[in-house]
Amino acid sequence: MTITITAFDRSPDGGKGLARDTRVRWALEEVGQPYEVRLVSFGAMKEPAHLALHPFGQIPTYEEGDLGLFETGAIVFHIAEHHAGLLPDDANARARAITWIFAALSTVEPPILELMTARIFEGDKPWTAQRMPLVLDRVRDRLGQLSARLGDADWLDGAFSAGDLMMVSVLLRLRASGLLDEYPNLSAYVARGEARPAYKRAFDAQLAVNKPPAG
C-alpha cells in the first residue's frame, strides 16, 4: 500500500526543515519506505476533506490503505513500530526510545515554541521585554538538563532511534536563536542528526517544494 503524507505547498519556513512534515519524511527515509506527498494550501487545510484527516486543520497527515493518522509523534511512532531501523529490538531499550519521543514533544518542545511565539508574534507587545527573560530561562533550563543527560554520548540511549530523530527535530527550531551554541554537546548532537543521509534526503525533498521557480 502506498504511503501518502501531506505537506505545505509553500512552507512558512521557506524549506528550512522546520515544518513538521520533515520529521515524517525523515522517519520514512530512515526505514527505507517510499512515500508520496500531497501538497495542501493554508486554505485547503481548513476544508472538510482535510479536516476529515486532521481535525485541527494542520499538517502533516499520514495515509496508508484505510489508516489515517495525524500528529507527528503518533506518525513517527507508527512508522518506527512497523518498520525496522528506528526502535531497538531489546524491550527495555525500545521503551526508553519511545520515552524520548514523548520527552521531545512534551517536555523540550513547549518552551521552545513559547520562545518562537514571543519573538515572532508578540515581539511588539509592551510586556515582551519583561516576559522574554523568563521565556529564555525556561528554554535554558530544559537545554541544561538535556545537555547533562546526553553528556559526551553520540545519541540519547545507545544507537540512534526515533527518540533522537524527534529530539533533533525539536532542537533545530533553536538554531536561529543562537541558544544551542551555549551547549556544545547539544549543538554537535544536532549536527550529527543533520549529517545522516536520511535526514539530508528529507530536507532536500522539503526544500525542493519551496524553491522559487527558475527564471
C-alpha positions as CSV (number, residue, x, y, z in Angstrom):
1,M,0.0,0.0,0.0
2,T,1.3,3.5,-0.9
3,I,2.0,5.8,2.0
4,T,0.8,9.4,1.4
5,I,1.7,12.3,3.6
6,T,0.5,15.9,3.4
7,A,2.8,19.0,3.5
8,F,2.5,22.7,2.9
9,D,2.5,23.7,-0.7
10,R,4.5,26.7,0.5
11,S,6.1,26.2,3.9
12,P,6.3,29.2,6.3
13,D,9.9,28.4,6.9
14,G,10.8,28.5,3.2
15,G,12.1,25.0,3.2
16,K,14.5,25.1,6.2
17,G,13.3,21.8,7.5
18,L,11.3,23.2,10.4
19,A,7.8,22.3,9.1
20,R,6.7,19.1,10.8
21,D,6.3,17.1,7.6
22,T,10.1,17.0,7.6
23,R,10.0,14.8,10.7
24,V,7.8,12.3,9.0
25,R,9.8,12.4,5.8
26,W,13.0,11.7,7.8
27,A,11.4,8.7,9.6
28,L,10.3,7.2,6.3
29,E,13.7,7.8,4.8
30,E,15.4,6.1,7.8
31,V,13.3,3.0,7.4
32,G,13.6,2.9,3.6
33,Q,9.9,3.3,2.9
34,P,8.8,5.1,-0.3
35,Y,6.0,7.7,0.1
36,E,4.0,10.2,-1.9
37,V,3.3,13.8,-0.8
38,R,0.1,15.6,-1.3
39,L,0.7,19.4,-1.1
40,V,-2.0,21.5,0.6
41,S,-2.5,25.2,0.9
42,F,-3.5,27.0,4.1
43,G,-7.0,27.4,2.7
44,A,-7.3,23.7,1.8
45,M,-6.2,22.7,5.4
46,K,-9.4,24.2,6.7
47,E,-11.7,22.5,4.2
48,P,-13.8,19.4,5.0
49,A,-11.6,16.9,3.1
50,H,-8.5,17.8,5.1
51,L,-10.3,18.2,8.4
52,A,-11.5,14.6,8.0
53,L,-7.9,13.6,8.2
54,H,-6.7,16.2,10.7
55,P,-9.5,17.7,12.9
56,F,-7.3,20.7,13.8
57,G,-6.6,21.6,10.2
58,Q,-2.8,21.2,10.3
59,I,-0.1,19.1,8.6
60,P,1.3,16.5,8.3
61,T,-1.2,13.7,7.9
62,Y,-0.4,10.1,7.1
63,E,-2.5,7.7,5.0
64,E,-1.8,4.1,4.2
65,G,-4.7,2.0,3.0
66,D,-7.6,2.6,5.3
67,L,-5.4,4.1,8.0
68,G,-5.3,7.8,8.5
69,L,-3.1,9.4,11.2
70,F,-2.3,12.9,12.4
71,E,0.3,14.4,14.9
72,T,3.9,13.8,14.1
73,G,4.6,11.9,17.3
74,A,1.9,9.4,16.5
75,I,3.0,9.1,12.9
76,V,6.7,8.6,13.7
77,F,5.9,6.1,16.4
78,H,3.7,4.2,13.9
79,I,6.5,4.1,11.3
80,A,9.0,3.0,13.9
81,E,6.8,0.2,15.2
82,H,6.1,-1.2,11.8
83,H,9.5,-0.9,10.1
84,A,12.9,-1.8,11.4
85,G,15.5,0.9,11.9
86,L,14.1,3.4,14.4
87,L,13.5,1.3,17.6
88,P,15.8,-1.2,19.3
89,D,15.0,-4.9,19.5
90,D,15.6,-5.1,23.2
91,A,12.3,-4.4,25.0
92,N,13.7,-2.1,27.7
93,A,15.8,-0.1,25.2
94,R,12.7,0.1,23.0
95,A,10.6,1.5,25.8
96,R,13.3,4.1,26.6
97,A,13.5,5.2,22.9
98,I,9.7,5.7,23.0
99,T,10.1,7.7,26.2
100,W,12.4,10.1,24.4
101,I,9.8,10.7,21.7
102,F,7.4,11.8,24.3
103,A,10.1,13.8,26.1
104,A,11.0,15.7,23.0
105,L,7.4,16.7,22.3
106,S,6.0,17.1,25.8
107,T,8.9,18.5,27.8
108,V,11.5,20.1,25.5
109,E,9.5,21.5,22.6
110,P,6.8,23.5,24.6
111,P,9.3,26.2,26.0
112,I,11.0,26.4,22.6
113,L,7.6,27.0,20.9
114,E,6.9,29.6,23.6
115,L,10.1,31.4,22.7
116,M,9.2,31.4,19.0
117,T,5.8,32.8,19.7
118,A,7.2,35.5,22.0
119,R,9.7,36.6,19.3
120,I,7.6,36.3,16.1
121,F,4.1,37.0,17.2
122,E,4.4,39.0,20.4
123,G,7.6,41.0,19.8
124,D,5.8,44.3,19.5
125,K,3.8,43.9,22.7
126,P,4.6,46.3,25.6
127,W,5.1,43.4,28.0
128,T,7.5,41.4,25.8
129,A,10.7,43.0,27.3
130,Q,9.7,41.8,30.8
131,R,8.5,38.4,29.7
132,M,11.4,37.4,27.4
133,P,14.0,36.7,30.2
134,L,11.5,34.3,31.8
135,V,10.9,32.5,28.5
136,L,14.6,32.2,27.8
137,D,15.2,30.9,31.3
138,R,12.7,28.1,30.7
139,V,14.4,27.1,27.5
140,R,17.8,27.2,29.1
141,D,16.6,25.1,32.0
142,R,15.5,22.3,29.6
143,L,18.6,22.6,27.5
144,G,20.8,22.3,30.5
145,Q,19.0,19.2,31.7
146,L,19.2,17.6,28.3
147,S,22.8,18.5,27.9
148,A,23.7,16.9,31.3
149,R,21.8,13.8,30.3
150,L,23.5,13.5,26.9
151,G,27.0,14.1,28.2
152,D,29.6,13.0,25.7
153,A,27.4,10.3,24.1
154,D,26.5,10.4,20.4
155,W,22.8,9.6,21.0
156,L,20.4,9.7,23.9
157,D,20.4,6.0,24.6
158,G,22.8,3.9,22.7
159,A,22.2,3.7,19.0
160,F,20.2,6.4,17.0
161,S,16.5,5.9,17.5
162,A,13.1,7.6,16.8
163,G,13.7,9.4,20.1
164,D,16.8,11.1,18.7
165,L,15.0,11.8,15.4
166,M,12.3,13.7,17.3
167,M,14.7,15.4,19.7
168,V,17.0,16.7,16.9
169,S,13.9,17.9,15.0
170,V,12.8,19.9,18.1
171,L,16.2,21.4,18.8
172,L,16.6,22.5,15.2
173,R,14.0,25.2,16.0
174,L,16.6,26.9,18.2
175,R,19.2,27.4,15.5
176,A,18.3,31.0,14.7
177,S,18.3,31.9,18.3
178,G,21.9,31.0,19.0
179,L,20.9,29.2,22.2
180,L,22.2,25.9,21.0
181,D,25.7,27.4,20.8
182,E,25.7,27.7,24.6
183,Y,25.6,23.9,24.8
184,P,28.4,22.5,22.6
185,N,27.4,18.9,23.1
186,L,23.8,19.6,22.0
187,S,25.0,21.6,19.0
188,A,27.2,18.6,18.0
189,Y,24.3,16.3,18.6
190,V,22.0,18.2,16.2
191,A,24.8,18.3,13.7
192,R,25.1,14.5,13.8
193,G,21.4,14.2,13.1
194,E,21.6,16.6,10.2
195,A,24.6,14.6,8.8
196,R,22.5,11.4,8.5
197,P,21.8,10.6,4.8
198,A,18.1,10.0,5.6
199,Y,17.8,13.5,7.1
200,K,19.6,15.0,4.1
201,R,17.1,13.3,1.7
202,A,14.1,14.5,3.8
203,F,15.5,18.1,4.0
204,D,16.2,18.2,0.3
205,A,12.7,16.9,-0.6
206,Q,11.1,19.6,1.5
207,L,13.4,22.3,0.2
208,A,12.6,21.3,-3.4
209,V,8.9,22.1,-2.8
210,N,9.8,25.6,-1.6
211,K,12.4,26.7,-4.1
212,P,11.3,29.7,-6.2
213,P,10.9,28.9,-9.8
214,A,13.9,29.5,-12.0
215,G,13.9,32.4,-14.3
